[in-house]
Every structure is written in C-alpha cells, then in structure tokens.
C-alpha cells in the first residue's frame, strides 16, 4: 500500500496515511485538530534496489556517528 504525506492547512501538522490504490482521500481530516481537506504533499521516495550506500542529506546513519575521522 502506498504511503501518502499530507499537511493540515489549519494547524500545519504533517502526517502520513496508508491508502489503497484508487482511494482518493476526499473525506480526510487532520488527526490533531480535525480540520478537513489536508493538502497532499510531494514526498521523497526510497528504492530498495542496489546498495550504493547513499544517505540523503539530513539523515542520520550509524547511530549518530558520521563515520569520518
């Protein structure tokens, strides 16, 4: 099931939802304040193929150690 990221227009809360393919989410509400019609955000994605070791900027890897020096 795809994961979609939404942001509430009223309180600004960002949250994720699992949705079935074809599900539109027209009746969604913010889980914090209950406001209707949160905005779908453009989310990044990850690939499970390959093992390049690439870690996007801002991510922590290795228990908070940078691995350098």
N, CA, C and O of each residue as an XYZ file, in Angstrom:
276
protein
N       0.847     -1.183      0.000
C       0.000      0.000      0.000
C       0.892      1.245      0.000
O       1.853      1.333      0.764
N       0.565      2.183     -0.847
C       1.347      3.427     -0.875
C       1.134      4.267      0.379
O       0.065      4.245      0.989
N       2.176      5.005      0.747
C       2.101      5.928      1.870
C       2.068      7.334      1.294
O       2.915      7.698      0.479
N       1.096      8.119      1.717
C       0.977      9.498      1.263
C       1.182     10.441      2.437
O       0.811     10.137      3.571
N       1.773     11.576      2.150
C       2.040     12.568      3.181
C       1.111     13.767      2.959
O       0.960     14.260      1.841
N       0.498     14.217      4.047
C      -0.437     15.341      3.996
C      -0.036     16.399      5.013
O       0.643     16.108      5.998
N      -0.467     17.628      4.761
C      -0.260     18.709      5.727
C      -1.577     19.426      5.944
O      -2.283     19.767      4.995
N      -1.899     19.650      7.218
C      -3.120     20.352      7.595
C      -2.978     21.837      7.271
O      -1.960     22.456      7.581
N      -4.007     22.399      6.643
C      -3.999     23.830      6.318
C      -4.229     24.689      7.546
O      -3.841     25.857      7.571
N      -4.864     24.116      8.574
C      -5.196     24.894      9.763
C      -4.062     24.908     10.793
O      -3.617     25.982     11.199
N      -3.590     23.735     11.220
C      -2.580     23.682     12.286
C      -1.166     23.408     11.783
O      -0.207     23.545     12.542
N      -1.022     23.021     10.508
C       0.292     22.792      9.934
C       0.878     21.408     10.171
O       1.976     21.117      9.696
N       0.167     20.551     10.895
C       0.658     19.207     11.194
C       0.868     18.421      9.906
O       0.007     18.416      9.025
N       2.025     17.751      9.800
C       2.305     16.869      8.674
C       2.115     15.441      9.171
O       2.630     15.070     10.226
N       1.369     14.638      8.406
C       1.111     13.263      8.797
C       1.084     12.365      7.576
O       0.895     12.831      6.452
N       1.275     11.067      7.805
C       1.298     10.084      6.731
C       0.094      9.163      6.838
O      -0.393      8.873      7.932
N      -0.380      8.706      5.677
C      -1.501      7.770      5.633
C      -1.212      6.677      4.622
O      -0.673      6.941      3.547
N      -1.574      5.444      4.970
C      -1.550      4.348      4.014
C      -2.879      4.394      3.278
O      -3.938      4.487      3.899
N      -2.822      4.329      1.952
C      -4.063      4.357      1.179
C      -4.013      3.284      0.104
O      -2.959      3.005     -0.468
N      -5.162      2.691     -0.159
C      -5.271      1.690     -1.211
C      -5.205      2.385     -2.571
O      -5.643      3.527     -2.710
N      -4.660      1.697     -3.568
C      -4.673      2.269     -4.922
C      -6.104      2.609     -5.342
O      -7.018      1.804     -5.163
N      -6.285      3.778     -5.888
C      -7.601      4.240     -6.316
C      -8.369      5.001     -5.254
O      -9.368      5.651     -5.562
N      -7.917      4.932     -4.002
C      -8.570      5.658     -2.917
C      -8.208      7.139     -3.050
O      -7.031      7.477     -3.183
N      -9.195      8.012     -3.015
C      -8.955      9.434     -3.256
C      -8.672     10.240     -2.006
O      -7.928     11.218     -2.076
N      -9.219      9.881     -0.895
C      -8.982     10.615      0.338
C      -9.756     11.916      0.427
O      -9.314     12.853      1.092
N     -10.906     11.991     -0.232
C     -11.719     13.212     -0.230
C     -12.291     13.553      1.143
O     -12.639     14.705      1.403
N     -12.388     12.564      2.017
C     -13.002     12.784      3.331
C     -11.967     12.798      4.465
O     -12.314     12.557      5.621
N     -10.717     13.077      4.141
C      -9.658     13.076      5.159
C      -9.792     14.244      6.118
O     -10.260     15.323      5.756
N      -9.365     13.997      7.362
C      -9.340     15.036      8.385
C      -8.001     14.973      9.101
O      -7.392     13.908      9.194
N      -7.547     16.100      9.601
C      -6.310     16.178     10.367
C      -6.476     15.374     11.654
O      -7.471     15.544     12.359
N      -5.510     14.493     11.975
C      -5.628     13.711     13.206
C      -5.407     14.539     14.471
O      -5.691     14.059     15.568
N      -4.906     15.773     14.344
C      -4.641     16.617     15.511
C      -5.814     17.548     15.797
O      -6.365     17.534     16.897
N      -6.200     18.362     14.803
C      -7.236     19.371     15.050
C      -8.583     19.057     14.395
O      -9.576     19.730     14.673
N      -8.624     18.042     13.528
C      -9.880     17.648     12.903
C     -10.278     18.460     11.681
O     -11.362     18.255     11.135
N      -9.422     19.380     11.239
C      -9.739     20.189     10.054
C      -9.855     19.292      8.826
O      -9.142     18.296      8.699
N     -10.753     19.658      7.935
C     -10.991     18.873      6.730
C     -10.055     19.277      5.599
O      -9.506     20.379      5.574
N      -9.896     18.349      4.669
C      -9.163     18.537      3.424
C      -7.706     18.977      3.593
O      -7.334     20.066      3.157
N      -6.890     18.142      4.218
C      -5.454     18.458      4.269
C      -4.871     18.421      2.857
O      -5.457     17.827      1.953
N      -3.732     19.047      2.677
C      -3.088     19.153      1.368
C      -2.094     18.007      1.203
O      -1.265     17.764      2.081
N      -2.181     17.299      0.067
C      -1.230     16.231     -0.213
C       0.113     16.857     -0.551
O       0.197     17.756     -1.388
N       1.156     16.378      0.101
C       2.499     16.909     -0.125
C       3.267     16.006     -1.075
O       2.992     14.810     -1.181
N       4.231     16.597     -1.761
C       5.116     15.818     -2.600
C       6.139     15.174     -1.677
O       6.885     15.873     -0.991
N       6.180     13.853     -1.656
C       7.081     13.139     -0.765
C       8.275     12.602     -1.533
O       8.202     12.347     -2.735
N       9.376     12.437     -0.814
C      10.521     11.768     -1.403
C      10.257     10.269     -1.347
O       9.327      9.823     -0.675
N      11.059      9.507     -2.040
C      10.874      8.065     -2.017
C      12.227      7.400     -1.906
O      13.265      8.025     -2.123
N      12.202      6.132     -1.567
C      13.447      5.383     -1.500
C      13.321      4.159     -2.374
O      12.219      3.684     -2.650
N      14.438      3.663     -2.800
C      14.479      2.480     -3.638
C      15.111      1.353     -2.856
O      16.072      1.570     -2.118
N      14.586      0.152     -3.005
C      15.167     -0.984     -2.321
C      16.204     -1.675     -3.187
O      16.898     -2.577     -2.718
N      16.322     -1.271     -4.431
C      17.296     -1.888     -5.331
C      18.675     -1.288     -5.151
O      18.822     -0.092     -4.898
N      19.683     -2.135     -5.284
C      21.058     -1.659     -5.222
C      21.528     -1.436     -3.803
O      20.743     -1.474     -2.856
N      22.819     -1.202     -3.673
C      23.382     -0.952     -2.352
C      24.476      0.093     -2.457
O      25.618     -0.152     -2.067
N      24.130      1.250     -2.982
C      25.117      2.296     -3.195
C      25.575      2.930     -1.901
O      26.626      3.570     -1.862
N      24.795      2.761     -0.828
C      25.152      3.363      0.446
C      24.802      4.841      0.516
O      25.193      5.517      1.468
N      24.088      5.348     -0.452
C      23.710      6.762     -0.472
C      22.740      7.055      0.653
O      21.741      6.355      0.817
N      23.028      8.084      1.428
C      22.147      8.531      2.504
C      21.797      9.980      2.213
O      22.693     10.821      2.142
N      20.496     10.302      2.039
C      20.109     11.678      1.732
C      20.589     12.662      2.784
O      20.731     12.305      3.954
N      20.834     13.873      2.384
C      21.280     14.927      3.280
C      20.291     15.103      4.418
O      19.079     15.105      4.201
N      20.809     15.252      5.632
C      19.951     15.453      6.790
C      19.599     14.163      7.494
O      19.040     14.196      8.590
N      19.914     13.020      6.891
C      19.616     11.747      7.532
C      20.752     11.360      8.448
O      21.912     11.683      8.190
N      20.418     10.678      9.505
C      21.476     10.169     10.376
C      21.659      8.696     10.079
O      20.693      7.969      9.845
N      22.865      8.281     10.092
C      23.196      6.894      9.787
C      24.295      6.464     10.749
O      25.183      7.256     11.064
N      24.249      5.263     11.202
C      25.315      4.747     12.065
C      25.199      5.207     13.503
O      26.217      5.397     14.168
N      23.999      5.389     13.995
C      23.806      5.735     15.398
C      24.297      7.115     15.760
O      24.717      7.341     16.895
N      24.254      8.049     14.820
C      24.637      9.410     15.111
C      26.109      9.704     14.870
O      26.569     10.824     15.090
N      26.842      8.701     14.418
C      28.255      8.912     14.111
C      28.399      9.147     12.618
O      27.729      8.484     11.826
N      29.240     10.059     12.224
C      29.373     10.395     10.816
C      30.193      9.388     10.041
O      30.052      9.310      8.821
N      31.043      8.614     10.691
C      31.863      7.650     10.009
C      33.141      8.249      9.447
O      33.935      7.540      8.829
N      33.350      9.535      9.651
C      34.553     10.194      9.181
C      35.456     10.473     10.373
O      34.994     10.892     11.434
N      36.771     10.232     10.180
C      37.781     10.606     11.170
C      37.625      9.946     12.443
O      38.415     10.178     13.359
